[in-house]
Amino acid sequence: MHKYTATVTWQRDNAVFSDNRYSRAHSWSFDGGARVPASSSPLSVPLPMSEAANVDPEEALVAATSSCHMLFFLSLAARRKLIVDSYTDAAEAVMEKNAEGKIAITRITLRPQIVFADGTQPEQAVLDELHHAAHEQCYIANSLKAEVVVEAV
């Protein structure tokens, strides 16, 4: 078993609060020292109560899913002696009502674009196999109820 921690910190900073117009800006701190400015999404809580420049939980979920898939993909490719030069994913999440009528992230689509070193571009069947294995091993995808789709380019 592994434990992962994050500290989420928010302060009112003298806002009225009871009028529901307080800032949703806050921070996420992690054990390695990283600090991420966070906020509600401006799509959920309008500006100026949200901070558009900060990462919102929905974006973080998409990024965590994409990152997890990528890390497993890179590991699997390395084991096969495939040399990956770059990996870019324009991941996207859809939030809508789910089957139970609750607002939820119902689908995450990963769109990885992978560049391999000259002469090491694998066949499409190998890429499909690597993406399938990465998806099966991804802890984040295994933790979600939302469908996670990989549309590898």
C-alpha positions in Angstrom: 0.0 0.0 0.0 1.1 3.5 -0.8 -0.2 6.8 0.6 -0.2 10.1 -1.2 -0.9 13.4 0.4 -1.7 16.9 -0.7 -2.4 19.9 1.5 -5.1 22.2 0.2 -5.1 25.7 1.7 -7.7 28.5 1.4 -8.1 31.7 3.4 -11.0 34.1 3.4 -8.8 37.2 3.5 -11.5 39.5 5.0 -14.1 38.8 2.3 -17.7 39.0 3.4 -18.2 35.2 2.7 -21.9 35.1 3.5 -22.7 36.8 0.2 -21.1 33.8 -1.6 -18.8 36.2 -3.5 -15.6 35.1 -1.8 -12.5 34.1 -3.8 -12.2 30.4 -4.6 -8.4 30.8 -5.2 -6.4 28.4 -3.0 -3.2 26.4 -3.2 -2.2 22.7 -3.4 1.1 21.8 -1.7 2.8 18.5 -2.1 5.4 16.6 0.0 8.2 17.3 -2.5 7.7 21.0 -2.1 5.7 21.8 -5.2 3.0 24.4 -4.7 0.2 24.8 -7.3 -2.1 27.8 -7.4 -5.6 26.4 -7.7 -9.2 27.6 -8.0 -12.7 26.6 -9.0 -13.2 26.6 -12.7 -14.6 29.9 -14.1 -17.1 27.6 -15.8 -18.4 26.5 -12.4 -18.0 29.7 -10.4 -17.9 32.9 -12.4 -15.1 35.4 -12.4 -13.9 37.2 -10.3 -14.6 34.6 -7.6 -12.6 32.1 -9.6 -9.0 32.7 -10.7 -8.8 31.7 -14.4 -5.0 31.5 -14.3 -5.0 28.8 -11.6 -5.5 25.1 -12.1 -9.0 23.8 -11.3 -9.8 20.3 -10.0 -11.3 19.3 -13.4 -8.1 20.3 -15.2 -6.1 18.5 -12.6 -8.1 15.3 -13.1 -7.5 15.4 -16.8 -3.8 16.1 -16.4 -3.4 13.4 -13.8 -5.1 10.9 -16.1 -2.9 11.9 -19.1 0.3 11.9 -17.0 -0.4 8.5 -15.6 -1.0 7.0 -19.0 2.1 8.7 -20.5 4.4 7.4 -17.7 3.2 3.8 -18.2 3.5 4.2 -22.0 7.1 5.5 -21.7 8.0 2.7 -19.4 6.5 0.0 -21.7 8.2 1.6 -24.7 11.6 1.6 -23.0 11.3 -2.0 -22.1 10.7 -2.8 -25.8 13.8 -0.7 -26.7 11.6 1.9 -28.5 13.2 5.3 -28.2 10.6 8.0 -27.6 11.8 11.6 -28.4 8.7 13.4 -27.3 5.2 12.8 -26.1 2.5 15.5 -26.2 -1.1 14.9 -25.2 -4.0 17.3 -25.8 -6.3 15.6 -23.2 -9.9 16.6 -22.8 -12.6 15.9 -20.3 -16.4 16.2 -20.7 -18.5 17.2 -17.7 -22.2 16.5 -18.0 -25.0 14.7 -16.2 -24.2 11.0 -15.7 -26.6 8.1 -15.8 -27.6 8.9 -12.1 -28.4 12.5 -13.1 -25.4 13.9 -11.3 -22.9 16.3 -12.8 -19.7 14.4 -13.3 -16.7 14.0 -15.6 -18.2 11.3 -17.8 -15.4 10.9 -20.4 -11.7 11.7 -20.6 -10.1 11.6 -24.0 -6.4 11.3 -24.4 -4.8 12.3 -27.7 -1.1 11.5 -27.4 1.2 12.5 -30.2 4.4 10.5 -29.9 7.6 11.1 -31.8 10.1 8.2 -31.9 13.8 8.4 -32.7 14.7 7.9 -36.3 14.2 4.3 -37.4 12.3 3.2 -34.3 8.7 4.1 -35.3 6.7 1.0 -34.3 3.9 -0.4 -36.3 0.4 0.7 -35.4 -0.4 -2.7 -33.9 2.5 -2.2 -31.5 1.4 1.3 -30.6 -2.2 0.1 -30.0 -0.8 -2.7 -27.7 1.4 -0.2 -25.8 -1.5 2.2 -25.3 -3.8 -0.7 -24.2 -1.3 -1.9 -21.7 -0.6 1.6 -20.4 -4.3 2.2 -19.9 -4.7 -1.1 -18.1 -1.9 -0.3 -15.7 -2.7 3.4 -15.1 -3.7 3.8 -11.4 -5.7 6.9 -12.2 -7.8 5.4 -15.0 -8.3 2.3 -12.7 -9.7 4.7 -10.1 -12.2 6.5 -12.2 -15.8 5.8 -13.0 -15.6 8.0 -16.1 -14.8 6.4 -19.4 -11.2 7.0 -20.4 -10.6 6.9 -24.2 -7.2 6.9 -25.9 -7.1 8.4 -29.4 -3.5 8.0 -30.2 -2.3 10.0 -33.2 
